[in-house]
């Protein structure tokens, strides 16, 4: 059976998470959401296009993401950018880029900056600074 693109790209991110020295457990929660080490919520999204990469979120996903961010615990949105990069956003960065109080479809855009860095922008604005490609998966466990 052929692999779906989502499985291929999510598998790339999950293999790096599982291979990290701080990794202990993972529990799939459905629709690209995983609970890592019992307290880290990881959302995985992918794009198989070339840079810039776009990641669309419907109103239900935005509501769920907003609820996850309001709960206690660490939340990361990991954007798998083709075979080039995995851009990990923490809760503060997610809140900078998305308007979580609005339930209309929104899109995040990840652009490649020379030197293996990514810039992220969305309807809420641009994430301050750049996100290093090398930050994943360490950022999830820090």
MOJO-V78959 format. One record per residue. RES is the residue in one letter. PHI is phi as a letter, one per 40 degrees, with the letter a starting at -180 (999 if undefined). OMEGA is omega in radians with two decimals (none if undefined). BURIAL is I if it has 9 or more other C-alpha atoms within 8 Angstrom, else O. Layout:
# MOJO-V78959
RES_PHI_OMEGA_BURIAL, RES_PHI_OMEGA_BURIAL
This chain:
# MOJO-V78959
X_999_-3.14_O, X_c_3.11_O, X_c_3.01_O, X_c_-3.14_O, X_d_-3.13_O, X_c_3.13_O, X_c_-3.14_O, X_c_-3.08_I, X_c_3.08_I, X_c_3.11_I, X_c_3.10_O, X_c_3.13_O, X_c_-3.12_I, X_c_3.14_O, X_c_3.09_O, X_c_3.09_I, X_c_-3.10_I, X_c_-3.14_O, X_c_-3.12_O, X_c_-3.11_I, X_c_-3.12_O, X_c_-3.12_O, X_c_3.07_I, X_b_-3.08_O, X_a_3.04_O, X_a_3.12_I, X_b_3.08_O, X_c_3.13_O, X_b_3.13_O, X_g_3.08_O, X_f_3.06_O, X_g_3.11_I, X_b_-3.10_I, X_b_3.03_I, X_b_-3.08_I, X_b_3.11_I, X_f_3.05_I, X_g_-3.10_O, X_a_3.14_O, X_b_3.14_I, X_c_-3.11_I, X_b_3.00_I, X_c_3.11_I, X_b_3.04_I, X_b_-3.14_I, X_a_2.99_I, X_b_3.14_I, X_b_3.12_O, X_c_3.04_O, X_c_-3.12_O, X_d_0.02_O, X_c_-3.12_I, X_c_3.14_I, X_b_-3.12_I, X_b_-3.11_I, X_c_3.11_O, X_b_3.10_I, X_c_-3.05_I, X_c_3.13_I, X_c_3.12_O, X_c_3.12_O, X_c_3.10_I, X_c_-3.14_I, X_c_3.13_O, X_c_3.09_I, X_c_3.10_I, X_c_3.11_O, X_c_-3.13_O, X_c_3.13_I, X_c_3.13_O, X_c_3.08_O, X_c_3.12_O, X_h_-3.13_O, X_c_3.10_I, X_b_3.09_I, X_b_3.01_I, X_b_-3.09_I, X_b_-3.07_I, X_b_-3.12_I, X_c_-3.06_I, X_c_-3.11_I, X_f_3.07_I, X_b_-3.00_O, X_c_-2.90_O, X_a_2.93_O, X_b_-3.08_I, X_b_-3.10_I, X_c_3.10_I, X_b_3.05_I, X_c_-3.06_I, X_d_-3.14_I, X_c_3.14_O, X_c_3.07_I, X_c_-3.12_I, X_c_3.08_I, X_c_-2.99_I, X_c_-3.10_I, X_b_3.02_I, X_c_-3.02_I, X_c_3.10_I, X_c_3.11_O, X_b_-3.03_O, X_c_3.06_I, X_b_-3.12_O, X_d_-3.14_I, X_b_-3.13_I, X_b_2.98_I, X_c_3.09_I, X_b_3.08_I, X_b_3.09_I, X_b_-3.13_I, X_c_3.08_I, X_b_3.13_O, X_d_-3.13_O, X_g_3.07_O, X_g_3.07_O, X_b_3.14_I, X_b_2.98_I, X_b_-3.11_I, X_b_3.09_I, X_a_3.12_I, X_a_-3.11_I, X_c_3.10_I, X_c_-3.14_I, X_h_-3.12_I, X_c_3.06_I, X_c_-3.12_I, X_c_3.11_O, X_g_3.12_O, X_b_-3.12_I, X_b_-3.11_I, X_c_3.08_I, X_c_-3.10_I, X_c_-3.10_O, X_c_-3.14_I, X_c_0.10_I, X_c_-3.10_I, X_d_-3.10_O, X_d_-3.13_O, X_c_-3.06_I, X_c_-3.09_O, X_c_none_O
